[in-house]
Amino acid sequence: MDVCPLLVGGGESGRVMGYSGGGVLIKCRYETQYTSNPKYFCKGPWSNCADQIKTGLKNAWINSGRFSLFDDTRAAQFWVVITELTVEDSGTYQCAVDVGFQLDVYTAVKLNVKEGEFFPTTLTSLLSQTSLSNIVPPNIKINPRDVFTSLFLFVLFYAVTGSSVHYN
């Protein structure tokens, strides 16, 4: 399982760290025999796990509050995004595959959310003074804090689809 705080990448790990107000991206691998099974992400030990998001939909994003899930059947993995993190989000989660009448397949992920901002205030200040008019369509209003969120979503989109977004 690849666990990636804020950016796509990272190595094999069952731990991820995020910052309050930010977001994390978690990549959950599964065996190819489970590509047609529903996938879900839940909080708690596998024996008493509270679903945060669940879907049987394949190769498309599904959203539920602050949680989003994309089951990439081609790669036998699913992605979970958690946004607007709070310290209360810390704890053990499970990447899970619903296998019907058998015991579901679980992989634990420990999330630690720290208080404070990952996005440095000096960078926020710099972005607020920088003109983005050459790269952003004129009808889009930019909040400097949203630039980081947009970059995160662009990287996520690129990682999942292998393509980029183009403005005409």
C-alpha positions in Angstrom: 0.0 0.0 0.0 1.3 3.4 -0.9 0.4 6.3 1.5 1.0 9.8 0.3 0.5 12.9 2.3 -0.5 15.8 0.0 1.5 14.6 -3.0 1.4 11.5 -5.1 4.4 9.3 -4.5 5.9 7.7 -1.4 6.8 4.2 -0.5 5.4 1.2 1.2 3.9 2.3 4.5 0.9 1.8 6.8 1.3 5.3 8.3 0.5 8.7 6.9 0.8 12.2 8.4 -1.3 15.2 7.6 -1.9 18.7 8.9 -5.1 20.2 10.2 -6.9 22.0 7.3 -5.0 20.0 4.7 -5.6 16.8 2.9 -4.1 13.3 2.4 -4.0 10.9 -0.5 -3.9 7.2 0.3 -3.4 4.5 -2.4 -4.7 1.1 -1.5 -3.6 -2.0 -3.5 -5.7 -5.1 -3.8 -5.4 -8.5 -5.5 -6.6 -8.5 -9.2 -9.2 -11.2 -8.3 -11.1 -8.4 -6.4 -11.4 -5.9 -9.3 -15.2 -6.4 -9.5 -15.8 -6.2 -5.7 -17.0 -3.1 -3.9 -14.2 -1.1 -2.1 -14.5 0.9 1.1 -12.5 3.0 3.5 -13.4 2.8 7.2 -12.2 4.0 10.6 -11.3 1.7 13.4 -10.1 -1.8 13.8 -11.3 -4.3 11.1 -13.6 -6.0 13.6 -15.6 -2.8 14.2 -14.9 -0.5 11.3 -17.2 2.5 10.6 -17.5 3.1 6.9 -16.3 6.6 5.8 -16.9 5.9 2.1 -17.9 2.8 0.1 -18.6 2.2 -3.6 -19.1 -0.5 -6.2 -18.5 2.1 -8.9 -15.4 1.4 -11.0 -12.9 3.8 -12.6 -14.8 7.0 -11.5 -14.6 9.3 -8.4 -17.2 8.9 -5.8 -17.6 11.6 -3.1 -19.0 11.5 0.4 -18.4 14.6 2.5 -14.7 15.1 3.0 -13.9 11.6 1.6 -13.4 10.7 -2.1 -12.6 7.3 -3.6 -11.5 6.2 -7.0 -11.3 2.4 -7.8 -8.7 2.0 -10.6 -9.5 -1.6 -11.7 -6.8 -1.5 -14.4 -4.1 -1.0 -11.7 -5.8 -3.1 -9.0 -5.7 -0.2 -6.5 -8.1 2.4 -5.2 -7.3 5.9 -4.1 -8.8 7.7 -1.1 -8.6 11.4 -0.6 -9.5 13.0 2.8 -9.8 16.8 2.8 -10.2 19.5 5.6 -8.3 17.3 8.1 -8.8 17.8 11.8 -6.8 16.4 14.7 -9.9 14.3 15.5 -9.3 12.4 12.1 -6.2 10.8 13.6 -6.5 7.1 14.2 -6.5 3.7 12.4 -8.3 3.3 9.1 -8.8 0.3 6.9 -8.6 0.0 3.1 -11.1 -2.7 2.5 -12.5 -5.0 -0.2 -16.1 -6.4 0.3 -15.9 -10.1 -0.6 -19.5 -11.0 0.1 -20.1 -13.9 2.4 -16.4 -14.3 3.4 -14.3 -12.1 5.7 -13.6 -8.8 3.9 -9.9 -8.0 3.0 -8.5 -5.3 5.2 -5.2 -3.3 5.2 -4.6 -0.9 8.1 -3.5 2.7 7.7 -2.6 4.8 10.7 -3.3 8.5 10.1 -1.7 11.1 12.4 -3.0 14.7 11.9 -0.9 17.4 13.5 -2.2 20.8 14.5 -0.8 23.7 12.5 -0.3 24.5 8.9 1.7 22.6 6.3 1.4 25.4 3.9 3.9 28.0 5.3 2.6 31.5 5.9 5.6 32.9 4.0 4.6 31.0 0.9 1.0 32.1 1.3 2.2 35.7 1.5 4.4 35.2 -1.6 1.5 33.8 -3.6 -0.8 36.6 -2.6 1.7 39.0 -4.1 2.3 37.0 -7.3 0.3 37.5 -10.4 -1.2 34.3 -11.6 -3.1 35.9 -14.5 -0.9 34.3 -17.2 -1.8 30.7 -16.1 -5.3 31.0 -14.7 -8.4 31.8 -16.8 -9.6 35.4 -16.2 -13.0 34.3 -14.9 -11.4 32.3 -12.0 -10.9 34.1 -8.7 -7.8 32.9 -6.8 -7.4 32.7 -3.1 -3.6 32.0 -2.4 -4.5 29.1 0.0 -6.6 27.6 -2.8 -3.5 27.5 -5.1 -2.0 24.7 -3.0 -5.3 22.8 -3.0 -5.6 23.2 -6.8 -2.1 22.0 -7.3 -2.8 19.0 -5.1 -5.9 18.1 -7.1 -4.0 18.6 -10.4 -1.3 16.2 -9.3 -3.9 13.8 -8.1 -5.8 14.0 -11.4 -2.6 13.5 -13.4 -1.5 10.5 -11.2 -4.8 8.7 -11.6 -5.6 9.4 -15.3 -2.1 10.0 -16.7 -3.3 13.1 -18.5 -3.5 16.8 -17.7 -6.1 19.5 -17.8 -5.8 22.1 -20.6 -7.5 25.5 -20.7 -8.4 26.9 -24.1 
